Amino acid sequence: MTPSAGYVTLGGSIIIGMIGAIISQSFIVNIKPHLPIDDVVDAFGCHGLSGIWGGIATGIFASHQISKQVPNGLLFGGGFHLFISQIFVTLLTIIFVAVMDIVLIKILTIVLPVSVDNKRLVAVRSKNI
C-alpha cells in the first residue's frame, strides 16, 4: 500500500492491501519452500512482492480527486498511460536494486571475506528439519 499512499481512495487502499496480502501469503506458503533461497524473515515475500504490487496498483487505483499530482488510474477512466508508466518504473526499480545488490555484495566480499561452509550448512539445515 505504501507506493499508493496519498493517491488512492479508501476503497482502493483496502483492495490493494487485501490483494497484496494474498500475493505475499501465496508466495511464502506455496512457492518459496521450493526455491533455493535463504530468506528466514520472508522479507522478499512480504515487502518485495507487496511493494511491486503496490507500485503497479497505483496505475489502477489512482484518483485525481485524492491527489491533483497524478492522473486517474485505469478504474477511474485514466486510460493505460499511468498504468504502463507504473509498470515501467517498477521494472526500473527492480533492475536498479538488483544491480546495486550485486555491486554492494562484490564490494563487501573484497572488504570482508565471506564464505559458507557447505558441510556445516547441510548439518544445520538437517538438524532444523
N, CA, C and O atoms as CSV, one atom per row, in Angstrom:
chain,resi,resn,atom,element,x,y,z
A,1,MET,N,N,0.816,-1.192,0.000
A,1,MET,CA,C,0.000,0.000,0.000
A,1,MET,C,C,0.858,1.254,0.000
A,1,MET,O,O,0.415,2.291,-0.494
A,2,THR,N,N,2.067,1.195,0.535
A,2,THR,CA,C,2.905,2.385,0.663
A,2,THR,C,C,3.127,3.122,-0.651
A,2,THR,O,O,3.017,4.348,-0.663
A,3,PRO,N,N,3.436,2.446,-1.769
A,3,PRO,CA,C,3.639,3.202,-3.009
A,3,PRO,C,C,2.401,3.974,-3.457
A,3,PRO,O,O,2.518,4.981,-4.157
A,4,SER,N,N,1.228,3.515,-3.064
A,4,SER,CA,C,-0.018,4.153,-3.494
A,4,SER,C,C,-0.550,5.174,-2.495
A,4,SER,O,O,-1.486,5.910,-2.804
A,5,ALA,N,N,0.028,5.225,-1.316
A,5,ALA,CA,C,-0.492,6.099,-0.259
A,5,ALA,C,C,-0.558,7.540,-0.752
A,5,ALA,O,O,0.398,8.057,-1.330
A,6,GLY,N,N,-1.680,8.167,-0.517
A,6,GLY,CA,C,-1.858,9.551,-0.931
A,6,GLY,C,C,-2.390,9.724,-2.337
A,6,GLY,O,O,-2.629,10.851,-2.771
A,7,TYR,N,N,-2.583,8.615,-3.069
A,7,TYR,CA,C,-3.048,8.701,-4.448
A,7,TYR,C,C,-4.318,7.910,-4.710
A,7,TYR,O,O,-4.928,8.051,-5.770
A,8,VAL,N,N,-4.726,7.074,-3.750
A,8,VAL,CA,C,-5.879,6.206,-3.978
A,8,VAL,C,C,-6.960,6.465,-2.933
A,8,VAL,O,O,-6.699,7.026,-1.869
A,9,THR,N,N,-8.166,6.046,-3.259
A,9,THR,CA,C,-9.294,6.195,-2.337
A,9,THR,C,C,-9.196,5.161,-1.213
A,9,THR,O,O,-8.376,4.245,-1.269
A,10,LEU,N,N,-10.029,5.319,-0.208
A,10,LEU,CA,C,-10.054,4.366,0.900
A,10,LEU,C,C,-10.390,2.960,0.406
A,10,LEU,O,O,-9.746,1.988,0.802
A,11,GLY,N,N,-11.388,2.857,-0.449
A,11,GLY,CA,C,-11.752,1.554,-1.010
A,11,GLY,C,C,-10.617,0.935,-1.809
A,11,GLY,O,O,-10.365,-0.266,-1.719
A,12,GLY,N,N,-9.932,1.766,-2.593
A,12,GLY,CA,C,-8.784,1.279,-3.360
A,12,GLY,C,C,-7.677,0.784,-2.457
A,12,GLY,O,O,-7.038,-0.227,-2.749
A,13,SER,N,N,-7.443,1.492,-1.354
A,13,SER,CA,C,-6.373,1.074,-0.443
A,13,SER,C,C,-6.700,-0.261,0.223
A,13,SER,O,O,-5.808,-1.078,0.454
A,14,ILE,N,N,-7.965,-0.480,0.529
A,14,ILE,CA,C,-8.369,-1.754,1.129
A,14,ILE,C,C,-8.166,-2.891,0.126
A,14,ILE,O,O,-7.655,-3.951,0.488
A,15,ILE,N,N,-8.557,-2.679,-1.115
A,15,ILE,CA,C,-8.381,-3.707,-2.152
A,15,ILE,C,C,-6.901,-3.980,-2.396
A,15,ILE,O,O,-6.496,-5.137,-2.508
A,16,ILE,N,N,-6.084,-2.920,-2.480
A,16,ILE,CA,C,-4.643,-3.092,-2.693
A,16,ILE,C,C,-4.031,-3.887,-1.539
A,16,ILE,O,O,-3.228,-4.791,-1.768
A,17,GLY,N,N,-4.405,-3.555,-0.306
A,17,GLY,CA,C,-3.877,-4.274,0.853
A,17,GLY,C,C,-4.285,-5.735,0.871
A,17,GLY,O,O,-3.470,-6.607,1.173
A,18,MET,N,N,-5.544,-6.007,0.547
A,18,MET,CA,C,-6.018,-7.390,0.546
A,18,MET,C,C,-5.317,-8.221,-0.529
A,18,MET,O,O,-4.894,-9.348,-0.273
A,19,ILE,N,N,-5.200,-7.660,-1.726
A,19,ILE,CA,C,-4.526,-8.389,-2.805
A,19,ILE,C,C,-3.044,-8.562,-2.484
A,19,ILE,O,O,-2.473,-9.620,-2.751
A,20,GLY,N,N,-2.415,-7.532,-1.913
A,20,GLY,CA,C,-1.011,-7.630,-1.520
A,20,GLY,C,C,-0.785,-8.730,-0.495
A,20,GLY,O,O,0.200,-9.465,-0.573
A,21,ALA,N,N,-1.696,-8.845,0.467
A,21,ALA,CA,C,-1.584,-9.896,1.478
A,21,ALA,C,C,-1.740,-11.283,0.849
A,21,ALA,O,O,-1.025,-12.218,1.212
A,22,ILE,N,N,-2.663,-11.409,-0.080
A,22,ILE,CA,C,-2.871,-12.694,-0.757
A,22,ILE,C,C,-1.639,-13.072,-1.575
A,22,ILE,O,O,-1.206,-14.224,-1.553
A,23,ILE,N,N,-1.074,-12.102,-2.298
A,23,ILE,CA,C,0.132,-12.359,-3.101
A,23,ILE,C,C,1.279,-12.799,-2.207
A,23,ILE,O,O,1.945,-13.794,-2.490
A,24,SER,N,N,1.512,-12.061,-1.128
A,24,SER,CA,C,2.615,-12.386,-0.219
A,24,SER,C,C,2.436,-13.754,0.419
A,24,SER,O,O,3.358,-14.570,0.416
A,25,GLN,N,N,1.251,-14.009,0.967
A,25,GLN,CA,C,0.993,-15.279,1.634
A,25,GLN,C,C,1.113,-16.450,0.653
A,25,GLN,O,O,1.681,-17.487,0.994
A,26,SER,N,N,0.589,-16.289,-0.543
A,26,SER,CA,C,0.669,-17.355,-1.540
A,26,SER,C,C,2.108,-17.664,-1.899
A,26,SER,O,O,2.482,-18.832,-2.012
A,27,PHE,N,N,2.929,-16.622,-2.080
A,27,PHE,CA,C,4.340,-16.838,-2.403
A,27,PHE,C,C,5.054,-17.546,-1.256
A,27,PHE,O,O,5.770,-18.522,-1.478
A,28,ILE,N,N,4.862,-17.061,-0.038
A,28,ILE,CA,C,5.577,-17.601,1.122
A,28,ILE,C,C,5.201,-19.058,1.378
A,28,ILE,O,O,6.060,-19.871,1.718
A,29,VAL,N,N,3.938,-19.383,1.220
A,29,VAL,CA,C,3.470,-20.738,1.530
A,29,VAL,C,C,3.676,-21.707,0.373
A,29,VAL,O,O,4.058,-22.856,0.597
A,30,ASN,N,N,3.429,-21.268,-0.866
A,30,ASN,CA,C,3.406,-22.198,-1.995
A,30,ASN,C,C,4.658,-22.208,-2.854
A,30,ASN,O,O,5.011,-23.253,-3.399
A,31,ILE,N,N,5.342,-21.076,-2.992
A,31,ILE,CA,C,6.462,-21.000,-3.930
A,31,ILE,C,C,7.815,-21.007,-3.225
A,31,ILE,O,O,8.719,-21.743,-3.619
A,32,LYS,N,N,7.955,-20.194,-2.189
A,32,LYS,CA,C,9.247,-20.054,-1.518
A,32,LYS,C,C,9.839,-21.376,-1.020
A,32,LYS,O,O,11.048,-21.567,-1.149
A,33,PRO,N,N,9.051,-22.295,-0.460
A,33,PRO,CA,C,9.646,-23.553,0.015
A,33,PRO,C,C,10.347,-24.357,-1.082
A,33,PRO,O,O,11.193,-25.199,-0.779
A,34,HIS,N,N,10.012,-24.113,-2.337
A,34,HIS,CA,C,10.609,-24.855,-3.447
A,34,HIS,C,C,11.809,-24.138,-4.061
A,34,HIS,O,O,12.431,-24.658,-4.987
A,35,LEU,N,N,12.139,-22.951,-3.557
A,35,LEU,CA,C,13.254,-22.167,-4.092
A,35,LEU,C,C,14.491,-22.320,-3.203
A,35,LEU,O,O,14.376,-22.439,-1.983
A,36,PRO,N,N,15.669,-22.316,-3.822
A,36,PRO,CA,C,16.902,-22.443,-3.029
A,36,PRO,C,C,17.363,-21.086,-2.481
A,36,PRO,O,O,18.496,-20.671,-2.722
A,37,ILE,N,N,16.490,-20.402,-1.750
A,37,ILE,CA,C,16.855,-19.105,-1.179
A,37,ILE,C,C,16.770,-19.176,0.334
A,37,ILE,O,O,16.033,-19.985,0.898
A,38,ASP,N,N,17.539,-18.314,0.975
A,38,ASP,CA,C,17.581,-18.280,2.432
A,38,ASP,C,C,17.036,-16.932,2.885
A,38,ASP,O,O,17.790,-15.982,3.094
A,39,ASP,N,N,15.732,-16.864,3.030
A,39,ASP,CA,C,15.057,-15.638,3.450
A,39,ASP,C,C,14.200,-15.985,4.656
A,39,ASP,O,O,12.981,-16.122,4.549
A,40,VAL,N,N,14.858,-16.127,5.817
A,40,VAL,CA,C,14.170,-16.628,7.004
A,40,VAL,C,C,13.108,-15.682,7.536
A,40,VAL,O,O,12.175,-16.125,8.206
A,41,VAL,N,N,13.225,-14.393,7.256
A,41,VAL,CA,C,12.222,-13.439,7.744
A,41,VAL,C,C,11.201,-13.083,6.659
A,41,VAL,O,O,10.352,-12.216,6.865
A,42,ASP,N,N,11.284,-13.742,5.523
A,42,ASP,CA,C,10.348,-13.529,4.408
A,42,ASP,C,C,10.284,-12.078,3.957
A,42,ASP,O,O,9.208,-11.567,3.646
A,43,ALA,N,N,11.434,-11.416,3.920
A,43,ALA,CA,C,11.492,-10.006,3.523
A,43,ALA,C,C,11.026,-9.820,2.081
A,43,ALA,O,O,10.251,-8.907,1.793
A,44,PHE,N,N,11.492,-10.675,1.179
A,44,PHE,CA,C,11.074,-10.532,-0.214
A,44,PHE,C,C,9.597,-10.855,-0.383
A,44,PHE,O,O,8.874,-10.125,-1.060
A,45,GLY,N,N,9.150,-11.938,0.226
A,45,GLY,CA,C,7.754,-12.335,0.105
A,45,GLY,C,C,6.803,-11.279,0.631
A,45,GLY,O,O,5.759,-11.024,0.030
A,46,CYS,N,N,7.155,-10.662,1.751
A,46,CYS,CA,C,6.269,-9.642,2.344
A,46,CYS,C,C,6.461,-8.281,1.699
A,46,CYS,O,O,5.519,-7.712,1.147
A,47,HIS,N,N,7.670,-7.761,1.765
A,47,HIS,CA,C,7.911,-6.387,1.334
A,47,HIS,C,C,8.183,-6.267,-0.168
A,47,HIS,O,O,7.704,-5.335,-0.813
A,48,GLY,N,N,8.939,-7.194,-0.715
A,48,GLY,CA,C,9.277,-7.119,-2.132
A,48,GLY,C,C,8.069,-7.278,-3.033
A,48,GLY,O,O,7.776,-6.412,-3.857
A,49,LEU,N,N,7.373,-8.383,-2.873
A,49,LEU,CA,C,6.222,-8.640,-3.738
A,49,LEU,C,C,5.076,-7.666,-3.487
A,49,LEU,O,O,4.424,-7.218,-4.430
A,50,SER,N,N,4.829,-7.339,-2.227
A,50,SER,CA,C,3.765,-6.374,-1.934
A,50,SER,C,C,4.117,-4.990,-2.465
A,50,SER,O,O,3.235,-4.260,-2.917
A,51,GLY,N,N,5.394,-4.622,-2.415
A,51,GLY,CA,C,5.827,-3.335,-2.964
A,51,GLY,C,C,5.679,-3.284,-4.474
A,51,GLY,O,O,5.272,-2.266,-5.034
A,52,ILE,N,N,6.012,-4.382,-5.127
A,52,ILE,CA,C,5.839,-4.459,-6.583
A,52,ILE,C,C,4.355,-4.322,-6.922
A,52,ILE,O,O,3.985,-3.559,-7.814
A,53,TRP,N,N,3.516,-5.055,-6.215
A,53,TRP,CA,C,2.076,-4.957,-6.449
A,53,TRP,C,C,1.575,-3.540,-6.174
A,53,TRP,O,O,0.801,-2.996,-6.962
A,54,GLY,N,N,2.008,-2.936,-5.063
A,54,GLY,CA,C,1.569,-1.585,-4.719
A,54,GLY,C,C,1.960,-0.559,-5.756
A,54,GLY,O,O,1.187,0.350,-6.058
A,55,GLY,N,N,3.164,-0.698,-6.310
A,55,GLY,CA,C,3.600,0.219,-7.360
A,55,GLY,C,C,2.744,0.106,-8.609
A,55,GLY,O,O,2.356,1.113,-9.201
A,56,ILE,N,N,2.456,-1.114,-9.002
A,56,ILE,CA,C,1.632,-1.333,-10.189
A,56,ILE,C,C,0.177,-0.927,-9.912
A,56,ILE,O,O,-0.491,-0.364,-10.779
A,57,ALA,N,N,-0.300,-1.213,-8.710
A,57,ALA,CA,C,-1.690,-0.913,-8.362
A,57,ALA,C,C,-1.983,0.582,-8.374
A,57,ALA,O,O,-3.133,0.987,-8.546
A,58,THR,N,N,-0.959,1.402,-8.195
A,58,THR,CA,C,-1.165,2.847,-8.280
A,58,THR,C,C,-1.728,3.218,-9.647
A,58,THR,O,O,-2.588,4.092,-9.751
A,59,GLY,N,N,-1.248,2.556,-10.688
A,59,GLY,CA,C,-1.741,2.810,-12.040
A,59,GLY,C,C,-3.164,2.341,-12.266
A,59,GLY,O,O,-3.809,2.738,-13.237
A,60,ILE,N,N,-3.651,1.503,-11.376
A,60,ILE,CA,C,-5.017,1.005,-11.493
A,60,ILE,C,C,-5.972,1.854,-10.652
A,60,ILE,O,O,-7.047,2.228,-11.121
A,61,PHE,N,N,-5.582,2.158,-9.415
A,61,PHE,CA,C,-6.494,2.751,-8.447
A,61,PHE,C,C,-6.290,4.251,-8.187
A,61,PHE,O,O,-7.044,4.830,-7.405
A,62,ALA,N,N,-5.313,4.891,-8.804
A,62,ALA,CA,C,-5.068,6.312,-8.540
A,62,ALA,C,C,-6.279,7.156,-8.914
A,62,ALA,O,O,-6.970,6.889,-9.897
A,63,SER,N,N,-6.516,8.182,-8.101
A,63,SER,CA,C,-7.645,9.068,-8.347
A,63,SER,C,C,-7.185,10.523,-8.299
A,63,SER,O,O,-6.547,10.954,-7.338
A,64,HIS,N,N,-7.515,11.260,-9.339
A,64,HIS,CA,C,-7.167,12.684,-9.414
A,64,HIS,C,C,-7.897,13.482,-8.325
A,64,HIS,O,O,-7.443,14.557,-7.934
A,65,GLN,N,N,-9.014,12.963,-7.843
A,65,GLN,CA,C,-9.748,13.626,-6.762
A,65,GLN,C,C,-8.980,13.554,-5.436
A,65,GLN,O,O,-9.100,14.460,-4.611
A,66,ILE,N,N,-8.212,12.518,-5.224
A,66,ILE,CA,C,-7.431,12.362,-3.997
A,66,ILE,C,C,-6.175,13.215,-4.061
A,66,ILE,O,O,-5.830,13.891,-3.091
A,67,SER,N,N,-5.494,13.187,-5.192
A,67,SER,CA,C,-4.269,13.971,-5.361
A,67,SER,C,C,-4.247,14.573,-6.760
A,67,SER,O,O,-4.370,13.859,-7.755
A,68,LYS,N,N,-4.092,15.858,-6.825
A,68,LYS,CA,C,-4.034,16.546,-8.119
A,68,LYS,C,C,-2.707,16.285,-8.841
A,68,LYS,O,O,-2.541,16.672,-9.998
A,69,GLN,N,N,-1.759,15.623,-8.152
A,69,GLN,CA,C,-0.443,15.357,-8.730
A,69,GLN,C,C,-0.437,14.185,-9.699
A,69,GLN,O,O,0.502,14.036,-10.481
A,70,VAL,N,N,-1.467,13.356,-9.658
A,70,VAL,CA,C,-1.499,12.180,-10.538
A,70,VAL,C,C,-2.760,12.182,-11.387
A,70,VAL,O,O,-3.799,12.688,-10.964
A,71,PRO,N,N,-2.669,11.619,-12.581
A,71,PRO,CA,C,-3.881,11.444,-13.383
A,71,PRO,C,C,-4.679,10.259,-12.840
A,71,PRO,O,O,-4.195,9.511,-11.990
A,72,ASN,N,N,-5.870,10.100,-13.326
A,72,ASN,CA,C,-6.679,8.961,-12.918
A,72,ASN,C,C,-6.073,7.664,-13.413
A,72,ASN,O,O,-5.484,7.606,-14.492
A,73,GLY,N,N,-6.228,6.614,-12.598
A,73,GLY,CA,C,-5.788,5.288,-12.995
A,73,GLY,C,C,-6.823,4.607,-13.868
A,73,GLY,O,O,-7.817,5.215,-14.264
A,74,LEU,N,N,-6.579,3.341,-14.164
A,74,LEU,CA,C,-7.469,2.578,-15.047
A,74,LEU,C,C,-8.919,2.571,-14.565
A,74,LEU,O,O,-9.831,2.741,-15.374
A,75,LEU,N,N,-9.145,2.380,-13.284
A,75,LEU,CA,C,-10.514,2.269,-12.774
A,75,LEU,C,C,-11.273,3.586,-12.769
A,75,LEU,O,O,-12.497,3.594,-12.641
A,76,PHE,N,N,-10.568,4.689,-12.904
A,76,PHE,CA,C,-11.232,5.996,-12.892
A,76,PHE,C,C,-11.191,6.664,-14.257
A,76,PHE,O,O,-11.323,7.883,-14.361
A,77,GLY,N,N,-11.007,5.867,-15.303
A,77,GLY,CA,C,-11.083,6.368,-16.665
A,77,GLY,C,C,-9.829,7.057,-17.168
A,77,GLY,O,O,-9.887,7.803,-18.146
A,78,GLY,N,N,-8.712,6.825,-16.528
A,78,GLY,CA,C,-7.472,7.485,-16.927
A,78,GLY,C,C,-6.742,6.830,-18.075
A,78,GLY,O,O,-5.735,7.356,-18.548
A,79,GLY,N,N,-7.221,5.708,-18.525
A,79,GLY,CA,C,-6.555,5.001,-19.619
A,79,GLY,C,C,-5.321,4.246,-19.134
A,79,GLY,O,O,-5.112,4.068,-17.934
A,80,PHE,N,N,-4.520,3.813,-20.084
A,80,PHE,CA,C,-3.377,2.964,-19.785
A,80,PHE,C,C,-2.090,3.739,-19.497
A,80,PHE,O,O,-1.098,3.127,-19.102
A,81,HIS,N,N,-2.070,5.051,-19.678
A,81,HIS,CA,C,-0.824,5.804,-19.543
A,81,HIS,C,C,-0.181,5.638,-18.156
A,81,HIS,O,O,0.988,5.264,-18.060
A,82,LEU,N,N,-0.921,5.907,-17.108
A,82,LEU,CA,C,-0.360,5.793,-15.754
A,82,LEU,C,C,-0.033,4.342,-15.426
A,82,LEU,O,O,0.994,4.062,-14.807
A,83,PHE,N,N,-0.886,3.429,-15.831
A,83,PHE,CA,C,-0.661,2.002,-15.570
A,83,PHE,C,C,0.643,1.524,-16.206
A,83,PHE,O,O,1.451,0.869,-15.547
A,84,ILE,N,N,0.850,1.845,-17.476
A,84,ILE,CA,C,2.090,1.456,-18.174
A,84,ILE,C,C,3.291,2.150,-17.547
A,84,ILE,O,O,4.353,1.544,-17.405
A,85,SER,N,N,3.133,3.408,-17.173
A,85,SER,CA,C,4.223,4.141,-16.515
A,85,SER,C,C,4.612,3.476,-15.199
A,85,SER,O,O,5.798,3.349,-14.893
A,86,GLN,N,N,3.630,3.056,-14.428
A,86,GLN,CA,C,3.905,2.405,-13.147
A,86,GLN,C,C,4.610,1.059,-13.347
A,86,GLN,O,O,5.512,0.713,-12.585
A,87,ILE,N,N,4.206,0.311,-14.355
A,87,ILE,CA,C,4.890,-0.956,-14.646
A,87,ILE,C,C,6.344,-0.681,-15.036
A,87,ILE,O,O,7.256,-1.355,-14.557
A,88,PHE,N,N,6.553,0.302,-15.899
A,88,PHE,CA,C,7.906,0.642,-16.348
A,88,PHE,C,C,8.786,1.077,-15.175
A,88,PHE,O,O,9.918,0.610,-15.043
A,89,VAL,N,N,8.279,1.955,-14.334
A,89,VAL,CA,C,9.057,2.451,-13.195
A,89,VAL,C,C,9.313,1.323,-12.190
A,89,VAL,O,O,10.385,1.269,-11.588
A,90,THR,N,N,8.353,0.434,-12.005
A,90,THR,CA,C,8.551,-0.708,-11.108
A,90,THR,C,C,9.652,-1.619,-11.646
A,90,THR,O,O,10.492,-2.085,-10.877
A,91,LEU,N,N,9.662,-1.880,-12.951
A,91,LEU,CA,C,10.730,-2.691,-13.550
A,91,LEU,C,C,12.091,-2.008,-13.418
A,91,LEU,O,O,13.092,-2.669,-13.138
A,92,LEU,N,N,12.132,-0.689,-13.618
A,92,LEU,CA,C,13.392,0.042,-13.427
A,92,LEU,C,C,13.893,-0.065,-11.992
A,92,LEU,O,O,15.093,-0.200,-11.752
A,93,THR,N,N,12.977,-0.006,-11.054
A,93,THR,CA,C,13.351,-0.136,-9.638
A,93,THR,C,C,13.918,-1.517,-9.357
A,93,THR,O,O,14.913,-1.640,-8.643
A,94,ILE,N,N,13.306,-2.553,-9.902
A,94,ILE,CA,C,13.797,-3.916,-9.716
A,94,ILE,C,C,15.203,-4.050,-10.291
A,94,ILE,O,O,16.078,-4.631,-9.649
A,95,ILE,N,N,15.427,-3.527,-11.481
A,95,ILE,CA,C,16.750,-3.585,-12.111
A,95,ILE,C,C,17.776,-2.815,-11.284
A,95,ILE,O,O,18.883,-3.303,-11.054
A,96,PHE,N,N,17.413,-1.620,-10.840
A,96,PHE,CA,C,18.321,-0.806,-10.025
A,96,PHE,C,C,18.711,-1.540,-8.739
A,96,PHE,O,O,19.887,-1.588,-8.378
A,97,VAL,N,N,17.727,-2.105,-8.057
A,97,VAL,CA,C,18.001,-2.812,-6.808
A,97,VAL,C,C,18.888,-4.033,-7.060
A,97,VAL,O,O,19.808,-4.293,-6.285
A,98,ALA,N,N,18.630,-4.774,-8.119
A,98,ALA,CA,C,19.444,-5.951,-8.434
A,98,ALA,C,C,20.892,-5.557,-8.725
A,98,ALA,O,O,21.821,-6.182,-8.213
A,99,VAL,N,N,21.085,-4.530,-9.540
A,99,VAL,CA,C,22.451,-4.083,-9.868
A,99,VAL,C,C,23.169,-3.582,-8.613
A,99,VAL,O,O,24.328,-3.927,-8.384
A,100,MET,N,N,22.491,-2.778,-7.809
A,100,MET,CA,C,23.120,-2.258,-6.593
A,100,MET,C,C,23.441,-3.370,-5.607
A,100,MET,O,O,24.471,-3.316,-4.936
A,101,ASP,N,N,22.572,-4.384,-5.505
A,101,ASP,CA,C,22.861,-5.526,-4.646
A,101,ASP,C,C,24.130,-6.238,-5.091
A,101,ASP,O,O,24.983,-6.571,-4.269
A,102,ILE,N,N,24.251,-6.469,-6.383
A,102,ILE,CA,C,25.441,-7.144,-6.906
A,102,ILE,C,C,26.692,-6.317,-6.625
A,102,ILE,O,O,27.704,-6.853,-6.175
A,103,VAL,N,N,26.624,-5.030,-6.887
A,103,VAL,CA,C,27.779,-4.151,-6.640
A,103,VAL,C,C,28.155,-4.156,-5.159
A,103,VAL,O,O,29.329,-4.318,-4.824
A,104,LEU,N,N,27.199,-3.986,-4.289
A,104,LEU,CA,C,27.480,-3.946,-2.850
A,104,LEU,C,C,28.001,-5.281,-2.331
A,104,LEU,O,O,28.896,-5.306,-1.485
A,105,ILE,N,N,27.459,-6.383,-2.821
A,105,ILE,CA,C,27.947,-7.691,-2.398
A,105,ILE,C,C,29.388,-7.892,-2.862
A,105,ILE,O,O,30.207,-8.421,-2.111
A,106,LYS,N,N,29.705,-7.481,-4.079
A,106,LYS,CA,C,31.085,-7.589,-4.567
A,106,LYS,C,C,32.037,-6.760,-3.709
A,106,LYS,O,O,33.123,-7.220,-3.358
A,107,ILE,N,N,31.629,-5.541,-3.374
A,107,ILE,CA,C,32.477,-4.681,-2.529
A,107,ILE,C,C,32.647,-5.301,-1.146
A,107,ILE,O,O,33.751,-5.315,-0.603
A,108,LEU,N,N,31.577,-5.806,-0.585
A,108,LEU,CA,C,31.658,-6.422,0.738
A,108,LEU,C,C,32.541,-7.661,0.755
A,108,LEU,O,O,33.265,-7.892,1.724
A,109,THR,N,N,32.489,-8.467,-0.313
A,109,THR,CA,C,33.323,-9.667,-0.342
A,109,THR,C,C,34.796,-9.324,-0.474
A,109,THR,O,O,35.647,-10.134,-0.106
A,110,ILE,N,N,35.121,-8.141,-0.993
A,110,ILE,CA,C,36.516,-7.697,-1.054
A,110,ILE,C,C,36.971,-7.228,0.324
A,110,ILE,O,O,38.073,-7.554,0.765
A,111,VAL,N,N,36.128,-6.470,0.992
A,111,VAL,CA,C,36.477,-5.905,2.294
A,111,VAL,C,C,36.353,-6.941,3.406
A,111,VAL,O,O,37.230,-7.035,4.264
A,112,LEU,N,N,35.286,-7.706,3.400
A,112,LEU,CA,C,35.026,-8.723,4.412
A,112,LEU,C,C,34.862,-10.074,3.724
A,112,LEU,O,O,33.808,-10.341,3.147
A,113,PRO,N,N,35.865,-10.917,3.773
A,113,PRO,CA,C,35.744,-12.224,3.116
A,113,PRO,C,C,34.553,-13.006,3.668
A,113,PRO,O,O,34.411,-13.180,4.879
A,114,VAL,N,N,33.711,-13.466,2.763
A,114,VAL,CA,C,32.522,-14.204,3.148
A,114,VAL,C,C,32.609,-15.592,2.538
A,114,VAL,O,O,32.865,-15.740,1.343
A,115,SER,N,N,32.393,-16.607,3.366
A,115,SER,CA,C,32.371,-17.970,2.846
A,115,SER,C,C,31.349,-18.765,3.635
A,115,SER,O,O,31.059,-18.468,4.794
A,116,VAL,N,N,30.807,-19.786,2.977
A,116,VAL,CA,C,29.833,-20.657,3.613
A,116,VAL,C,C,30.422,-22.048,3.646
A,116,VAL,O,O,30.832,-22.583,2.615
A,117,ASP,N,N,30.465,-22.628,4.817
A,117,ASP,CA,C,30.928,-23.991,4.971
A,117,ASP,C,C,29.761,-24.912,4.636
A,117,ASP,O,O,28.848,-25.090,5.443
A,118,ASN,N,N,29.799,-25.495,3.437
A,118,ASN,CA,C,28.665,-26.299,2.968
A,118,ASN,C,C,28.366,-27.485,3.873
A,118,ASN,O,O,27.199,-27.822,4.072
A,119,LYS,N,N,29.403,-28.134,4.432
A,119,LYS,CA,C,29.166,-29.278,5.322
A,119,LYS,C,C,28.417,-28.834,6.576
A,119,LYS,O,O,27.484,-29.501,7.021
A,120,ARG,N,N,28.830,-27.720,7.130
A,120,ARG,CA,C,28.169,-27.209,8.331
A,120,ARG,C,C,26.750,-26.739,7.997
A,120,ARG,O,O,25.826,-26.954,8.781
A,121,LEU,N,N,26.576,-26.104,6.846
A,121,LEU,CA,C,25.269,-25.623,6.437
A,121,LEU,C,C,24.292,-26.779,6.286
A,121,LEU,O,O,23.149,-26.684,6.734
A,122,VAL,N,N,24.721,-27.860,5.667
A,122,VAL,CA,C,23.860,-29.041,5.485
A,122,VAL,C,C,23.519,-29.634,6.854
A,122,VAL,O,O,22.376,-30.028,7.086
A,123,ALA,N,N,24.497,-29.702,7.763
A,123,ALA,CA,C,24.244,-30.246,9.090
A,123,ALA,C,C,23.245,-29.389,9.854
A,123,ALA,O,O,22.365,-29.928,10.525
A,124,VAL,N,N,23.360,-28.077,9.769
A,124,VAL,CA,C,22.439,-27.183,10.457
A,124,VAL,C,C,21.052,-27.304,9.874
A,124,VAL,O,O,20.072,-27.353,10.619
A,125,ARG,N,N,20.946,-27.353,8.561
A,125,ARG,CA,C,19.618,-27.458,7.931
A,125,ARG,C,C,18.971,-28.798,8.261
A,125,ARG,O,O,17.773,-28.837,8.539
A,126,SER,N,N,19.720,-29.892,8.240
A,126,SER,CA,C,19.130,-31.206,8.531
A,126,SER,C,C,18.710,-31.301,9.989
A,126,SER,O,O,17.750,-31.999,10.314
A,127,LYS,N,N,19.425,-30.602,10.875
A,127,LYS,CA,C,19.058,-30.606,12.283
A,127,LYS,C,C,17.758,-29.839,12.501
A,127,LYS,O,O,16.957,-30.213,13.358
A,128,ASN,N,N,17.538,-28.767,11.733
A,128,ASN,CA,C,16.336,-27.943,11.881
A,128,ASN,C,C,15.111,-28.570,11.233
A,128,ASN,O,O,13.985,-28.173,11.532
A,129,ILE,N,N,15.310,-29.529,10.364
A,129,ILE,CA,C,14.175,-30.156,9.673
A,129,ILE,C,C,13.571,-31.202,10.501
A,129,ILE,O,O,12.604,-31.838,10.083
